[in-house]
Amino acid sequence: MSGPASADPIRAQIFRFDPETDRAPRYETYEVPRTPRMRILEVLDYVNETLAQDVGYRWFCGVKKCGMCAITVNGVPALACWEPALPEMTLEPLHNLPVVRDLVTEREPYEALLARIQPLLDRRADYPGFPEPLSHAAMAPSATLRDCIQCLACYAACPVVEQPDSGFAGPAPLVALAELALDPRDGADRARLAEEVAGVFKCVSCYECERACPAEIPIVSAAIEPLKRRAADRPAAGARHVRTFVQVVLDRGFLDAPRLVLRARGWQAAGLRGLRAGLRLAWRGKVPPLRSLFGAPDGAATELARLFAATTDSEPEERR
């Protein structure tokens, strides 16, 4: 405890579940004396050490370095060692991961994906000298990504990972992959891994991962988008969809959904199922079919083309 207790206790409702002995999860509420600057981890320690409740939770460093203590606090992923204790808290395990017991989750799904993307520097050229000359500009794109502590808060917050059989590795493995892809010393085909193993084009850029990241890493803009740009040159379906998306917007000045589907998938691939979906969208006013078939390009097309060209030309070579 960090100081004398205050009058109002903390009420912590904690998720309890042991798959080996319990039929279903339950919640148990504990009252913990509040102390100044109290952290969530201190609440859990009190429940176990003073109340002798044997709640399962994980932590190693206690100072925001190892990432092992990440749990869900009032519906939001957070580090128990770092976040202040709230007067009323519901503490649950991280979402999108199997529960081992209580607040402890199984990290094996993440670690298996991490192994598949081969998270080791793959040098294809000899050392230019020792110490190796590395400029700040060359290392800057990957430097921010090295702040990742692999707490999996971003993975737990991702709505795409939550979908069954999404084929998306999640934000955390992509951060590890991008750290290598943006390192000028690495020579592996990270674009192939991003597309075929990590499913980078499954990301919907909702930015939930960035909001959840305790290290404040700009995951989408600094990791996922650079990987998408590299993988967009590949012939795979996801890359084709992205290239078509950009071209349709540039041609039309707006996202013309029917043209996007037909260009990316073709008439035969779209089939009757795609036609039925298109008709439903048109009936609900979400897709303007006449505008798609006969309408002229929007006036924004020229300005979008200019902005796109300017952005592409000014992009640093190491991040293309």
Secondary structure, DSSP 8 states (H G I E B T S, - for coil): --S---SS-EEEEEEE--TTT-SS-EEEEEEE---TT-BHHHHHHHHHHTS--------SSSSSSS-TTEEEETTEEEETTTSB--SEEEEE--TTS-EEETTEE--HHHHHHHHHT--S----S---SSS----HHHHHHHHGGGG-----HHHHH-TTTTSTT-----HHHHHHHHHHHT-TT--S-HHHIIIIIS-GGG-----HHHHH-TT---HIIIIIHHHHHHHTTS-SHHHHHHHHHHHHHHHHSS--HHHHHHHHHHHHHHHHHHHHHHHHHHHTTSS-HHHHHH----THHHHHHHHHHHHHHHS-GGG-
